[in-house]
Each structure stands twice: as C-alpha cells, then as structure tokens.
Amino acid sequence: MGTPEFSVPILQAIAAQHEIVAVYSQPPRPAGRGKADRKSAVQAAAETLGILVRYPVSLRSEEVQHEFELLRSDVAVVVAYGLILPPAILSAPKAGCLNIHASLLPRWRGAAPIHRAIMAGDAETGVCVMQMEAGLDTGPVLLRHSTPIAPEETTAELHDRLSTMGAALIVDALARLPTLTPLAQPEQGVTYATKIDKSEARINWTRPATEVDRQIRGLSPFPGAWVDIGGERVKLLRSRVVSGQGAPGQVLEGFTIACGSGAVEVTEAQREGKRPAPVADMLRGFNLPPVLS
C-alpha cells in the first residue's frame, strides 16, 4: 500500500521475494499541462510487475473493507500511502499492517519527516518498520536503521537513500517477522513533521546562515526555497554555509549571500520556466542586484 516514488523500490524488493496478492494506491490524479489523469508511481510499477492494483478513494466503506479482507493476506506493508487505515483494514491481515516510516521514531511522526529532519539540522535520521495501530505513527517498532545526514545533502538525495534503506529493512523484517519483538516507542522525544506549507519557502536573509542553508536543502526540490529577483521567483536548490559578512541579503560574490550571521553560497538554482542549473551557468546573462530582499 503506497503511492509516490519513495514507495517503488520497496514494492520491487518485496515482489522479488514474496507473492503480492494486491497493491493499493491512491487514484490517478490530473497532472501536467493537459491535466490528464496520471497513475501514481506505485500503480505504474505494480502494473509493470503484473500485480493487481486497487485505488479506492477511501478505505472506509464496507465494500472496500470486505474486498480487502477477502485477499486473506499474511501481512500488509504500508509506505507513504496517503489514506487513513480504519480498524477493519488494520486487523484484516494475519500479521497486521507494517509501516515503513522515514525517521527514527518517535522523532518526526507525520507527513514530512525527511524535510523536517534537514530543516531542523538533525545530525542523523533513518528508517523504522513499525506495527501499525490507530494513532499517527505511534505503533511499536520492529526494526530501525539510522544514517548520518551529510552536511550538503538535500531532501531529494536523502529521500532516495532512505527509500533504498527502507526496501532492505522491510525484506529483513518480513524474513524474521515471527521472531521480532515489537518495542513500544518512548514517550519522550516525540516530534511531529507537519506537512510543508508553501508559505515556508520564501527566504528571509535576516536569519542565521545555518538556518537559511537548511531551508534551501530541506525544501529541495519541492516546493523549493525561493527569492524574488527583479520580479522573478528564483528557486534555490543547493547551498552551503561559507564565511562572509555583510548586511542581510547583500550579494558578496557570485551567488554568495550575507545572512543575519554568516553567509550562504548557493550552488544550484532554477529560474521560472527553466530547468535547474549550476549557478555558474545560470549567472551567464543574468545579473543579481547588489542586495536580495
């Protein structure tokens, strides 16, 4: 049960070793310039593997729950599915529902754990396999694996690493499921990774350079931290903290910008209607003003 690209390597890893009786994904949604319905990444991958795909709008109807129960599955694996699982769904598989969550629970329960870990400056993160229950990411943890967050890592890069880690971890969990002991999450250290709001994306240069850098990397590639340059919204996609001082927003050299304390060097950006590009390429024929607001 999954929807976005993050879930695809996990589906493929399970399919290589187990019989998957069905895949559940969110319904096709309008996308692109023509707004034609587009299948989710998981639906497309499952159909390539020849697996039955169901995409109900909700799991709350008795009919949908009955269909799910008739699968007589041993276990359900849930990763970035996007729908609430009612009690009837949670209890239908013999071994219940396992969730792969991209954080070291109980830190960063909720919708955007990868973004929030980078934006908060966490030194490490990881993946947990959790036994699902009614609460939001509150279930006992069966397995976990941690990894450092690199100093210049973006959400896109960390997303791909954690997806690969999650695929390996769930294969291990399924192989050892009868012998694993669920460990209750501690009550201390609980944080919530609220959904990213686009209002968080505009850069405020009066903040410390470390915070601006985390904002840029944490929101890359979506929704993309941005700055207004001559009436054009330019997304900043890669950066690093460097030495330098000046008034907040002052362009020191190239695309190195002074912050409230310290400075940030932007190394990749995206102009409106154009592809992401290294800053050296973007600045050819595109001049920055002395100060960015």
matplotlib code that plots the C-alpha trace (Angstrom):
import matplotlib.pyplot as plt

x = [0.0, 1.8, 1.7, 4.8, 8.2, 9.5, 7.4, 8.5, 11.9, 10.1, 7.4, 10.1, 12.1, 9.1, 7.9, 11.3, 10.9, 7.2, 3.8, 1.9, -1.8, -2.7, -1.3, -3.3, -2.5, -4.2, -6.3, -4.9, -4.9, -4.9, -1.4, 0.7, -0.4, -3.3, -4.5, -5.0, -5.3, -1.8, -1.3, 0.7, 4.3, 3.3, 0.4, 2.6, 5.3, 2.8, 1.2, 4.6, 5.1, 1.7, 0.2, -3.5, -3.9, -6.8, -7.1, -10.2, -10.8, -11.3, -11.0, -14.0, -16.7, -17.9, -17.5, -13.8, -13.1, -14.7, -12.7, -9.5, -10.4, -11.1, -7.4, -6.6, -3.1, -0.5, 0.7, 0.2, 3.1, 2.3, 4.7, 3.6, 0.2, -1.7, -5.0, -6.1, -6.4, -9.6, -9.5, -11.1, -8.2, -5.5, -6.8, -7.5, -4.1, -3.0, 0.1, -1.5, -0.1, 3.6, 4.5, 7.9, 8.5, 11.4, 12.5, 13.9, 10.6, 9.3, 11.1, 9.3, 6.0, 3.7, 3.7, 7.1, 9.9, 12.7, 12.1, 11.8, 15.0, 17.1, 15.4, 15.9, 19.6, 19.4, 22.7, 21.1, 17.9, 16.8, 14.0, 11.7, 9.5, 6.5, 3.5, 0.5, -2.2, -4.9, -2.6, -0.4, 2.9, 2.5, 2.9, 5.7, 8.9, 10.1, 13.3, 15.2, 18.3, 20.0, 22.2, 24.0, 22.7, 25.5, 26.3, 25.2, 22.5, 19.2, 15.8, 15.8, 19.1, 18.1, 14.7, 16.4, 18.8, 16.0, 13.8, 16.7, 17.2, 13.5, 13.4, 16.3, 14.8, 11.3, 12.8, 14.7, 11.6, 9.4, 12.0, 12.2, 8.7, 7.8, 10.9, 10.8, 9.8, 7.8, 9.3, 7.0, 8.0, 9.3, 7.1, 10.0, 11.4, 8.1, 8.1, 5.7, 6.7, 3.8, 3.1, 5.3, 3.4, 4.4, 4.5, 7.7, 9.5, 10.4, 13.9, 14.4, 18.0, 18.0, 18.0, 21.4, 23.2, 22.8, 19.0, 18.8, 21.1, 18.8, 15.8, 17.2, 18.4, 15.3, 12.8, 14.8, 13.4, 9.8, 8.4, 11.8, 13.0, 12.8, 13.8, 12.4, 14.9, 13.6, 10.1, 11.0, 10.7, 14.0, 14.2, 17.4, 18.1, 21.6, 23.7, 26.4, 27.4, 30.5, 32.5, 31.4, 29.8, 27.5, 24.0, 21.4, 20.7, 23.9, 25.5, 29.1, 30.4, 28.8, 25.7, 27.1, 24.6, 25.1, 22.6, 21.8, 25.0, 27.4, 26.7, 25.3, 26.7, 24.0, 25.4, 22.2, 19.1, 16.2, 14.7, 11.0, 10.2, 13.7, 15.5, 17.6, 21.2, 24.5, 24.8, 27.8, 25.6, 22.6, 24.5, 25.6, 23.5, 21.6, 22.8, 22.0, 21.2, 23.5, 21.0, 18.4, 15.2]
y = [0.0, 3.1, 5.9, 8.0, 7.3, 6.7, 3.5, 2.0, 0.4, -1.1, -2.6, -4.0, -5.5, -7.3, -8.5, -10.2, -12.4, -12.7, -13.1, -9.8, -10.5, -6.9, -3.4, -0.4, 3.1, 6.5, 7.0, 8.6, 12.4, 15.2, 16.3, 18.1, 20.9, 18.9, 17.9, 14.3, 11.7, 10.3, 7.0, 7.0, 5.8, 2.8, 1.9, 2.2, 0.0, -2.6, -2.9, -3.4, -6.3, -7.8, -7.2, -6.5, -2.8, -1.2, 2.5, 3.3, 7.0, 5.9, 2.7, 3.5, 1.7, -1.8, -2.9, -1.8, -3.4, -6.6, -6.8, -6.2, -9.0, -11.4, -11.1, -13.2, -11.7, -12.6, -9.0, -5.6, -3.3, 0.4, 3.1, 6.7, 5.5, 8.7, 7.3, 6.6, 2.9, 2.1, -0.6, -3.1, -2.7, -2.7, -6.1, -7.9, -9.3, -12.2, -10.4, -6.9, -3.9, -2.9, 0.7, 1.9, 5.4, 7.6, 8.8, 7.5, 7.3, 8.8, 11.8, 13.2, 11.4, 12.6, 13.8, 15.3, 13.6, 14.0, 17.7, 18.4, 16.5, 18.5, 21.8, 21.2, 20.4, 16.8, 15.0, 11.7, 10.2, 6.7, 4.3, 2.3, -0.7, -0.2, -2.3, 0.0, 1.0, 3.7, 6.6, 8.7, 6.7, 5.6, 1.9, -0.3, -0.5, -3.9, -2.7, 0.5, 1.6, 5.0, 7.0, 10.4, 13.4, 14.8, 18.5, 19.4, 16.8, 17.8, 16.3, 14.7, 12.9, 11.8, 10.7, 8.3, 6.9, 6.3, 4.6, 2.1, 1.6, 1.0, -1.6, -3.6, -3.2, -4.5, -7.5, -8.3, -7.7, -10.0, -12.7, -12.6, -11.5, -14.3, -13.7, -9.9, -8.3, -5.0, -2.3, 0.5, 4.0, 6.1, 8.9, 11.3, 12.8, 12.9, 15.5, 16.0, 16.5, 18.7, 19.0, 21.5, 24.8, 26.9, 29.9, 28.4, 28.6, 32.3, 33.0, 35.6, 36.6, 38.1, 34.5, 32.9, 31.3, 27.8, 28.1, 29.5, 26.7, 24.1, 25.7, 25.6, 22.0, 20.8, 22.2, 21.0, 20.1, 20.7, 23.2, 24.9, 27.7, 30.9, 34.6, 37.4, 38.7, 41.6, 40.3, 36.7, 33.9, 32.0, 28.7, 27.9, 24.2, 23.6, 25.6, 25.5, 27.7, 29.8, 32.5, 36.1, 39.1, 41.9, 43.3, 40.6, 39.9, 41.6, 39.8, 39.2, 37.4, 35.2, 33.8, 34.1, 36.0, 37.5, 36.4, 37.6, 35.9, 34.3, 33.7, 31.1, 30.1, 29.0, 26.3, 25.3, 27.4, 27.4, 30.4, 30.5, 28.3, 26.8, 23.7, 23.6, 24.7, 25.2, 28.8, 29.4, 28.6, 30.5, 33.7, 33.9, 36.8, 37.0, 39.6, 39.7, 43.1, 44.2, 43.2, 40.5, 41.2]
z = [0.0, -1.3, -3.7, -4.6, -6.0, -2.4, -2.3, -5.6, -4.6, -1.6, -3.8, -6.1, -3.3, -1.8, -5.2, -5.8, -2.8, -1.9, -3.6, -3.5, -3.7, -4.4, -4.5, -3.1, -4.3, -4.4, -7.5, -10.7, -10.4, -13.0, -13.8, -16.4, -18.7, -20.1, -16.7, -17.9, -15.1, -14.2, -12.4, -9.2, -9.4, -7.4, -9.7, -12.7, -11.2, -10.0, -13.4, -14.9, -12.5, -13.4, -9.9, -9.3, -8.4, -6.5, -5.9, -3.8, -2.9, 0.7, 2.8, 5.0, 3.0, 4.0, 0.4, 0.2, 3.6, 2.6, -0.6, 1.4, 3.9, 1.0, 0.0, 3.1, 3.1, 5.7, 6.1, 4.6, 4.0, 4.1, 2.9, 2.1, 1.1, 2.0, 3.2, 6.7, 7.5, 9.6, 12.3, 9.9, 7.5, 10.2, 11.6, 8.4, 7.5, 9.8, 11.0, 10.8, 8.9, 8.9, 8.1, 6.8, 8.2, 7.1, 10.6, 13.8, 15.7, 17.9, 16.2, 13.2, 13.2, 10.5, 6.9, 6.1, 8.2, 5.6, 5.0, 8.7, 9.7, 7.3, 8.2, 11.9, 11.4, 12.7, 12.5, 11.7, 10.6, 9.5, 8.7, 11.0, 10.4, 12.7, 13.6, 12.8, 15.2, 15.2, 16.3, 13.9, 13.7, 17.3, 16.9, 18.3, 16.3, 14.9, 13.3, 12.7, 10.9, 11.2, 8.9, 9.1, 7.2, 5.1, 5.5, 2.0, 1.5, 0.0, 0.7, -2.8, -2.1, 1.4, 0.1, -2.3, 0.3, 2.8, 0.2, -0.6, 3.1, 3.7, 0.9, 2.6, 6.1, 5.2, 3.4, 6.6, 8.7, 6.6, 6.7, 10.5, 11.4, 13.7, 15.8, 16.0, 19.3, 18.9, 21.1, 22.3, 21.3, 24.2, 25.4, 25.4, 22.2, 20.3, 17.5, 14.6, 10.9, 9.8, 6.1, 4.3, 3.6, 0.7, 2.9, 4.5, 1.2, 0.9, 2.2, 4.9, 4.8, 8.3, 9.7, 10.5, 7.6, 9.1, 9.1, 5.5, 4.3, 5.9, 4.5, 0.9, 1.2, 3.1, 0.6, -2.5, -4.9, -3.7, -3.1, -3.4, -1.3, -3.3, -3.6, -5.7, -8.2, -10.3, -10.1, -11.0, -8.5, -8.5, -6.6, -4.7, -4.7, -3.4, -0.9, 1.7, 4.7, 4.0, 5.7, 4.9, 6.4, 5.3, 5.5, 5.3, 1.6, 0.4, -2.6, -1.6, -4.6, -7.3, -5.5, -2.0, 0.1, 3.6, 6.2, 9.7, 10.7, 8.3, 4.6, 2.3, -1.1, -3.5, -5.9, -7.9, -8.8, -11.1, -12.9, -13.8, -16.8, -16.9, -15.7, -12.5, -13.4, -11.6, -10.5, -12.8, -15.8, -14.5, -13.9, -17.6, -18.8, -15.5, -13.1, -9.4, -7.8, -5.0, -2.4, -2.4, -0.5]

ax = plt.figure().add_subplot(projection="3d")
ax.plot(x, y, z, "-o")
ax.set_aspect("equal")
plt.show()
